[in-house]
Amino acid sequence: MGSWEDHLGGLFLHANVPADRELATQKKLAYLGFQCLDHPHYSPDLAPSDYHFFPGLKKQLKARHFSSEADIIAVAETCLKGQHSEFFLSALQKLEQQAKKCIELLGVC
């Protein structure tokens, strides 16, 4: 296995946060060899919560009645905490696939 420097470069998808827009951040990413992509407008294709997390969570919440918001949050947390690391890795892999499709379609997701 090579050093961490061997793994640098690639594409970096900006989140829609001010810190990612800072000049120092942009310079560092360029120095590390990343090509920066602008963050597209909201797209469910690029939101792991929409295409990966929510479908299973919706099944857990369906047809149940809750007495408080805290009860709903507790069920959601239990559902996510019960997932194996492969579940989250799968979400990242799907995000990569969806982002590649978006790039191929020139940002039209």
N, CA, C and O of each residue as an XYZ file, in Angstrom:
436
protein
N       0.843     -1.175      0.000
C       0.000      0.000      0.000
C       0.888      1.238      0.000
O       1.868      1.312      0.742
N       0.534      2.213     -0.844
C       1.335      3.423     -0.960
C       1.025      4.403      0.150
O       0.194      4.153      1.023
N       1.720      5.525      0.088
C       1.480      6.561      1.076
C       0.167      7.275      0.775
O      -0.426      7.084     -0.287
N      -0.275      8.092      1.714
C      -1.519      8.831      1.506
C      -1.406      9.751      0.305
O      -2.409     10.075     -0.331
N      -0.175     10.178     -0.010
C       0.016     11.074     -1.151
C      -0.303     10.390     -2.471
O      -0.656     11.057     -3.444
N      -0.184      9.052     -2.516
C      -0.495      8.309     -3.733
C      -1.990      8.322     -4.039
O      -2.395      8.044     -5.167
N      -2.804      8.641     -3.048
C      -4.248      8.581     -3.210
C      -4.887      9.947     -3.440
O      -6.110     10.065     -3.516
N      -4.058     10.966     -3.549
C      -4.596     12.310     -3.728
C      -5.021     12.536     -5.169
O      -4.638     11.797     -6.077
N      -5.799     13.548     -5.346
C      -6.287     13.867     -6.681
C      -7.693     13.345     -6.842
O      -8.246     12.731     -5.930
N      -8.265     13.586     -7.988
C      -9.625     13.144     -8.237
C     -10.557     14.319     -8.246
O     -10.137     15.467     -8.398
N     -11.816     14.030     -8.085
C     -12.840     15.064     -8.116
C     -13.299     15.381     -6.707
O     -13.359     14.498     -5.851
N     -13.617     16.616     -6.475
C     -14.118     17.053     -5.174
C     -15.416     17.789     -5.421
O     -15.436     18.809     -6.109
N     -16.503     17.275     -4.861
C     -17.808     17.898     -5.014
C     -18.019     18.843     -3.842
O     -18.089     18.411     -2.691
N     -18.120     20.127     -4.138
C     -18.310     21.126     -3.093
C     -19.660     20.959     -2.446
O     -20.675     20.810     -3.126
N     -19.668     20.985     -1.151
C     -20.936     21.083     -0.433
C     -21.379     22.532     -0.545
O     -20.593     23.396     -0.931
N     -22.582     22.789     -0.222
C     -23.101     24.142     -0.337
C     -22.878     24.904      0.968
O     -23.818     25.460      1.537
N     -21.637     24.927      1.436
C     -21.311     25.611      2.682
C     -20.238     26.656      2.422
O     -19.392     26.459      1.549
N     -20.251     27.758      3.155
C     -19.283     28.835      2.922
C     -17.825     28.396      3.048
O     -16.976     28.902      2.314
N     -17.512     27.472      3.956
C     -16.122     27.064      4.152
C     -15.519     26.469      2.881
O     -14.333     26.659      2.613
N     -16.320     25.756      2.104
C     -15.811     25.163      0.870
C     -15.540     26.211     -0.199
O     -14.824     25.942     -1.163
N     -16.098     27.389     -0.041
C     -15.921     28.464     -1.017
C     -14.743     29.373     -0.657
O     -14.362     30.233     -1.452
N     -14.175     29.195      0.510
C     -13.064     30.025      0.938
C     -11.875     29.817      0.009
O     -11.607     28.700     -0.434
N     -11.172     30.895     -0.277
C     -10.031     30.852     -1.185
C      -8.959     29.882     -0.689
O      -8.387     29.131     -1.480
N      -8.687     29.895      0.622
C      -7.658     29.002      1.168
C      -8.029     27.531      0.943
O      -7.167     26.709      0.633
N      -9.313     27.210      1.101
C      -9.773     25.835      0.873
C      -9.601     25.462     -0.585
O      -9.115     24.376     -0.902
N      -9.998     26.360     -1.473
C      -9.886     26.093     -2.910
C      -8.429     25.918     -3.326
O      -8.115     25.043     -4.133
N      -7.538     26.744     -2.780
C      -6.109     26.632     -3.105
C      -5.536     25.302     -2.622
O      -4.763     24.659     -3.331
N      -5.918     24.895     -1.417
C      -5.413     23.634     -0.857
C      -5.885     22.445     -1.692
O      -5.107     21.533     -1.973
N      -7.149     22.455     -2.084
C      -7.673     21.369     -2.911
C      -6.949     21.312     -4.254
O      -6.625     20.227     -4.737
N      -6.695     22.458     -4.852
C      -5.963     22.501     -6.120
C      -4.540     21.984     -5.915
O      -4.031     21.231     -6.745
N      -3.898     22.380     -4.824
C      -2.550     21.917     -4.500
C      -2.502     20.396     -4.360
O      -1.538     19.753     -4.776
N      -3.561     19.829     -3.764
C      -3.620     18.380     -3.563
C      -4.031     17.632     -4.828
O      -4.059     16.401     -4.836
N      -4.348     18.360     -5.890
C      -4.640     17.715     -7.167
C      -6.103     17.423     -7.422
O      -6.434     16.647     -8.318
N      -6.988     18.038     -6.642
C      -8.412     17.808     -6.845
C      -8.958     18.747     -7.911
O      -8.588     19.920     -7.963
N      -9.827     18.233     -8.751
C     -10.590     19.061     -9.669
C     -11.900     19.360     -8.954
O     -12.620     18.437     -8.575
N     -12.214     20.623     -8.767
C     -13.400     20.993     -8.005
C     -14.611     21.143     -8.899
O     -14.555     21.779     -9.952
N     -15.683     20.559     -8.472
C     -16.966     20.668     -9.169
C     -17.874     21.561     -8.348
O     -17.876     21.484     -7.119
N     -18.635     22.397     -9.006
C     -19.618     23.186     -8.281
C     -20.722     22.269     -7.791
O     -21.063     21.281     -8.442
N     -21.269     22.602     -6.652
C     -22.360     21.818     -6.101
C     -23.606     22.076     -6.940
O     -23.996     23.227     -7.131
N     -24.232     21.014     -7.441
C     -25.438     21.230     -8.245
C     -26.607     21.654     -7.357
O     -26.567     21.490     -6.138
N     -27.630     22.191     -7.975
C     -28.839     22.482     -7.233
C     -29.330     21.175     -6.622
O     -28.943     20.095     -7.068
N     -30.169     21.268     -5.616
C     -30.644     20.070     -4.934
C     -31.152     19.043     -5.937
O     -31.923     19.353     -6.845
N     -30.701     17.831     -5.746
C     -31.144     16.731     -6.583
C     -31.267     15.491     -5.714
O     -30.304     15.124     -5.041
N     -32.422     14.833     -5.707
C     -32.553     13.604     -4.925
C     -31.594     12.519     -5.400
O     -31.294     11.584     -4.657
N     -31.111     12.641     -6.645
C     -30.146     11.668     -7.144
C     -28.816     11.757     -6.405
O     -28.067     10.782     -6.357
N     -28.518     12.923     -5.826
C     -27.242     13.120     -5.144
C     -27.404     13.296     -3.640
O     -26.484     13.771     -2.973
N     -28.534     12.928     -3.107
C     -28.790     13.046     -1.672
C     -28.962     11.651     -1.086
O     -30.041     11.069     -1.191
N     -27.890     11.095     -0.457
C     -27.992      9.733      0.106
C     -29.180      9.566      1.044
O     -29.743      8.476      1.150
N     -29.557     10.631      1.716
C     -30.714     10.512      2.607
C     -31.962     10.145      1.813
O     -32.781      9.358      2.288
N     -32.122     10.700      0.613
C     -33.316     10.452     -0.185
C     -33.325      9.065     -0.820
O     -34.347      8.380     -0.792
N     -32.205      8.649     -1.388
C     -32.226      7.389     -2.134
C     -31.726      6.193     -1.332
O     -31.878      5.055     -1.777
N     -31.135      6.419     -0.163
C     -30.575      5.275      0.566
C     -31.125      5.148      1.990
O     -31.526      4.058      2.398
N     -31.149      6.226      2.734
C     -31.534      6.151      4.138
C     -33.049      6.150      4.345
O     -33.571      5.337      5.107
N     -33.747      7.049      3.676
C     -35.175      7.228      3.944
C     -36.060      6.045      3.573
O     -37.018      5.778      4.299
N     -35.795      5.312      2.474
C     -36.705      4.206      2.159
C     -36.841      3.184      3.299
O     -37.957      2.778      3.627
N     -35.747      2.774      3.892
C     -35.813      1.820      5.007
C     -36.421      2.430      6.251
O     -37.178      1.781      6.974
N     -36.083      3.681      6.490
C     -36.619      4.376      7.651
C     -38.132      4.551      7.526
O     -38.861      4.420      8.510
N     -38.592      4.844      6.332
C     -40.033      4.993      6.114
C     -40.783      3.706      6.464
O     -41.888      3.744      7.005
N     -40.159      2.566      6.143
C     -40.787      1.280      6.483
C     -40.900      1.116      7.996
O     -41.883      0.572      8.498
N     -39.879      1.593      8.721
C     -39.898      1.492     10.182
C     -40.972      2.394     10.807
O     -41.546      2.074     11.848
N     -41.226      3.521     10.146
C     -42.159      4.499     10.705
C     -43.599      4.321     10.229
O     -44.533      4.851     10.832
N     -43.768      3.572      9.145
C     -45.077      3.441      8.517
C     -46.123      2.855      9.478
O     -45.869      1.884     10.191
N     -47.279      3.470      9.470
C     -48.454      3.018     10.231
C     -48.227      2.998     11.742
O     -48.952      2.316     12.467
N     -47.238      3.732     12.217
C     -47.018      3.835     13.655
C     -47.452      5.217     14.120
O     -47.407      6.186     13.362
N     -47.861      5.290     15.345
C     -48.268      6.563     15.929
C     -47.285      6.907     17.039
O     -46.940      6.065     17.867
N     -46.844      8.150     17.039
C     -45.864      8.597     18.016
C     -46.467      9.716     18.854
O     -47.244     10.533     18.361
N     -46.102      9.738     20.107
C     -46.642     10.760     20.993
C     -45.818     12.041     20.998
O     -46.271     13.080     21.477
N     -44.594     11.956     20.455
C     -43.757     13.155     20.449
C     -42.708     13.064     19.339
O     -42.434     11.994     18.795
N     -42.145     14.206     19.032
C     -41.057     14.263     18.063
C     -39.850     13.463     18.574
O     -39.142     12.826     17.794
N     -39.631     13.507     19.880
C     -38.514     12.779     20.484
C     -38.643     11.271     20.238
O     -37.636     10.591     20.038
N     -39.859     10.749     20.250
C     -40.081      9.324     19.980
C     -39.704      8.974     18.542
O     -39.109      7.928     18.281
N     -40.057      9.858     17.618
C     -39.712      9.624     16.208
C     -38.193      9.636     16.037
O     -37.629      8.782     15.352
N     -37.544     10.608     16.664
C     -36.086     10.711     16.578
C     -35.428      9.468     17.157
O     -34.450      8.970     16.601
N     -35.952      8.964     18.263
C     -35.389      7.768     18.894
C     -35.470      6.561     17.960
O     -34.519      5.786     17.863
N     -36.598      6.401     17.277
C     -36.745      5.287     16.337
C     -35.776      5.447     15.164
O     -35.150      4.477     14.735
N     -35.657      6.660     14.654
C     -34.744      6.915     13.535
C     -33.304      6.634     13.945
O     -32.563      5.999     13.194
N     -32.903      7.092     15.113
C     -31.542      6.848     15.592
C     -31.278      5.358     15.787
O     -30.210      4.862     15.427
N     -32.238      4.655     16.349
C     -32.093      3.209     16.554
C     -31.944      2.495     15.212
O     -31.121      1.591     15.067
N     -32.743      2.908     14.243
C     -32.685      2.311     12.907
C     -31.305      2.514     12.281
O     -30.728      1.569     11.743
N     -30.775      3.728     12.344
C     -29.469      4.007     11.734
C     -28.321      3.382     12.521
O     -27.363      2.885     11.930
N     -28.412      3.404     13.852
C     -27.350      2.809     14.670
C     -27.282      1.299     14.487
O     -26.230      0.692     14.684
N     -28.396      0.698     14.112
C     -28.438     -0.750     13.911
C     -27.859     -1.202     12.587
O     -27.743     -2.402     12.340
N     -27.497     -0.269     11.740
C     -26.954     -0.626     10.419
C     -25.473     -0.988     10.527
O     -24.730     -0.410     11.321
N     -25.071     -1.947      9.719
C     -23.657     -2.311      9.645
C     -22.913     -1.295      8.788
O     -23.531     -0.546      8.031
N     -21.609     -1.270      8.903
C     -20.805     -0.301      8.146
C     -21.002     -0.465      6.638
O     -20.846      0.500      5.890
N     -21.340     -1.670      6.184
C     -21.562     -1.899      4.757
C     -22.745     -1.076      4.236
O     -22.757     -0.666      3.075
N     -23.725     -0.840      5.087
C     -24.879     -0.028      4.709
C     -24.434      1.382      4.328
O     -24.882      1.930      3.321
N     -23.550      1.963      5.139
C     -23.080      3.322      4.889
C     -22.089      3.354      3.727
O     -22.074      4.305      2.946
N     -21.269      2.323      3.615
C     -20.352      2.230      2.478
C     -21.142      2.142      1.176
O     -20.776      2.761      0.177
N     -22.208      1.380      1.193
C     -23.076      1.247      0.027
C     -23.664      2.604     -0.373
O     -23.787      2.903     -1.560
N     -24.023      3.421      0.616
C     -24.557      4.755      0.324
C     -23.515      5.598     -0.393
O     -23.837      6.315     -1.341
N     -22.267      5.517      0.055
C     -21.196      6.285     -0.591
C     -20.919      5.770     -1.998
O     -20.646      6.553     -2.908
N     -20.989      4.458     -2.174
C     -20.772      3.895     -3.509
C     -21.885      4.329     -4.464
O     -21.625      4.645     -5.625
N     -23.122      4.343     -3.969
C     -24.234      4.804     -4.797
C     -24.076      6.283     -5.126
O     -24.365      6.707     -6.245
N     -23.614      7.075     -4.148
C     -23.386      8.499     -4.400
C     -22.345      8.685     -5.497
O     -22.503      9.532     -6.376
N     -21.283      7.891     -5.441
C     -20.248      7.974     -6.476
C     -20.837      7.662     -7.856
O     -20.565      8.369     -8.826
N     -21.639      6.608     -7.935
C     -22.260      6.236     -9.213
C     -23.188      7.347     -9.711
O     -23.167      7.703    -10.889
N     -23.994      7.885     -8.806
C     -24.928      8.940     -9.193
C     -24.177     10.205     -9.624
O     -24.568     10.861    -10.589
N     -23.097     10.545     -8.905
C     -22.322     11.736     -9.260
C     -21.665     11.559    -10.628
O     -21.612     12.506    -11.413
N     -21.167     10.362    -10.919
C     -20.568     10.108    -12.232
C     -21.603     10.283    -13.343
O     -21.309     10.856    -14.392
N     -22.815      9.783    -13.101
C     -23.877      9.955    -14.093
C     -24.165     11.436    -14.310
O     -24.339     11.888    -15.441
N     -24.211     12.171    -13.228
C     -24.492     13.605    -13.298
C     -23.392     14.313    -14.100
O     -23.682     15.171    -14.933
N     -22.149     13.955    -13.848
C     -21.022     14.555    -14.570
C     -21.119     14.216    -16.054
O     -20.923     15.079    -16.910
N     -21.419     12.960    -16.350
C     -21.545     12.531    -17.757
C     -22.655     13.290    -18.468
O     -22.558     13.568    -19.663
N     -23.711     13.624    -17.730
C     -24.841     14.347    -18.323
C     -24.645     15.865    -18.198
O     -25.579     16.643    -18.393
N     -23.425     16.260    -17.872
C     -23.064     17.679    -17.752
C     -23.903     18.404    -16.701
O     -24.351     19.533    -16.906
N     -24.099     17.731    -15.583
C     -24.778     18.364    -14.457
C     -26.286     18.259    -14.497
O     -26.954     18.793    -13.611
N     -26.844     17.598    -15.481
C     -28.293     17.436    -15.567
C     -28.650     16.125    -14.879
O     -28.520     15.055    -15.474
N     -29.102     16.204    -13.625
C     -29.402     14.994    -12.860
C     -30.882     14.710    -12.876
O     -31.329     13.728    -12.284
